[in-house]
Amino acid sequence: MPISIKYITLKIIIIAMKIEEVLKNGTEGMEVEIKGWVYRWRESGKIIFVIVRDSTDIIQVVISKSDVNDEDFKHAKNANIESSVVVRGVLRKDERAPTGFEILASSFKLIGKSENFPIYKDQSDEYLLDIRHLWLRSREMNAILKIRATSFYKLHEFFHNEGYYEVQAPMFVSNAVEGGSTLFEVPYFGRKAYLTQSSQFYLETFIFSLENVYTVAPSFRAEKSRTRRHLTEFWHCEAEAAWLSNEDIMKFEEKMITYIVDGILENNTKELKLLNRDISMLEKVKPPFDRLKYEDVIKIGQNVGLDIDYGSDLGADEEHAITKKFEKPTFVVNYPKKLKPFYHRPDPDNPDVVLNHDLLAPEGYGEIIGGGERIWDYNELIQRMKEENLNPNDYGWYIDLRKYGSVPHSGFGLGIDRFIWWVAGLEHIKYAIPYPRNIRRVTP
């Protein structure tokens, strides 16, 4: 019996790829499909050049009237900036193209036409803040958002690797942690409540159950400050750990900061370069970090021309001047007791200073972490409250922690937006967060 052979024609199915994948793994002559938005557009006779962006990168697309049908060429002509498109074509190397490759289009589909996009070159910061919902599409914000994503991911990963438990604290609170003048008061069913400045007090309650805990959440400070590092709503990573001293928690922090910076260097070098960040400065972030006493930092400030004396608080301007020539993060320890909140433990060897620290980022950025050893003795805590004219009755449940099996413990708070501001080498903290909130802005 004769054998019947059926010849089957195989249809090659092209899977849509991210542009970064095309640039990394694509070969000349390979047929690809990408989905994205028009980043740049220009026409030259019967050829249209479109640079398409997606979440990963950009690539040039060449649409020739001779290579696509009339409808697709019309789509290309009507594809304004930020129109969404689907492109299919053959990959070709071209050193003149922005990323070294271009796609010779065989198909160009206009999916969502954009009206005249309102962002163009040399627009003011205020305008870009007003339309932040659109400016997030920029390559600069794309890079910053990726660095943020890595920062949050590595932060959680580090704590989990170290055996810390993630916990959650309330955002509505009844009393202050840092001070009453910076509280946002909100109506709460006929009573007064406040948006939290810090989750520290609540984290201290958790250590008696879980010992080592952390949280990542917003905090709110009603500070009427216009410095380049202040926000009224910011992302806060806070941790508390039983049995740790001030020195113990500093060693933990320098390990944490190094871990996150290493993760950013591993995953976001492209983004750092796009932002013109000097990567060599981040490569210097290795433990141990320097430790300077508060009194020595005051002398550094005086040497650079600051009008400060022992007992002066260090604000944004002072820290900027002092850290300008620092090359890696530096701890400042043992601040005068009068400069810090009541819960910081006085140094037994010198009760006029406390067992605390601020971690100052180099290159003029200043404080990114504040922390220290907490007062864990009941009588000492009551005494400090009286010295600060605080009513212990307002802190009943917090004082209870010192009455039922208290232990030595320490903690800290990391301003994540400040950290990103420094790591990305940004001019102002408003660039480090998607939707910044300050005394002048609560939209969009």
Summary of the structure (lengths in Angstrom):
residues: 444
radius of gyration: 27.8
end to end distance: 77.8
largest distance: 107.2
contacts: 1369
relative contact order: 0.10
helix: 33%
strand: 28%
